[in-house]
Amino acid sequence: MRFDSGKFSKITGKLKKKIETYGQDLDDLPPSAKFVYKMLQYEGEQLTQKELIELTSLPDRTVRYALQLLVKKDIIDKRKSLRDIRQDLYSLKF
């Protein structure tokens, strides 16, 4: 795929802006929320709250609060699991 220089700079500009926006949003969060975000980033898939608790070794209340903050800031997505409707799946917005 080839882009002309104007279209390429427009696309890279949008990506840089999105990265800067997410970086600023993460600066305002507590370390636990940043850690949960990084775990979602490293795993690269949808995880349940229980899986995040196991991966991070953080208390369940801390993980719940971190997920609540990340969803509120619109940094991650929260969806219902199709396998178990009682559980929510969390994933990055990208």
C-alpha positions, 0 to 999 in steps of 0.5 A: 500500500502506498500513500502520497506524502500528504495522506501519510503525514495526515495518518501519522499526525492522527496516530501521534495525537491519539497516543498523546491523548492517551498518555495525558489521560494515564498521567492523572490515574493512580499507579494501580490503574496504570498497572491494569492498563499495562497488563491489558496492553501486554496480554493484547486480548479481552480479559475478565476482572478475575483474570486481571486480579490473578495477573496483577496480584492486586486486591480485587477491590483495587482492580475494580476501582482501576477498571472503573477509572479506566472505563470512565476516562474512556481508555478501555472498553467494557463488554459482556462476555458471551460465554457467561453473561454475568462477567464483563470483558475488558479490552483496550480501545485501540 
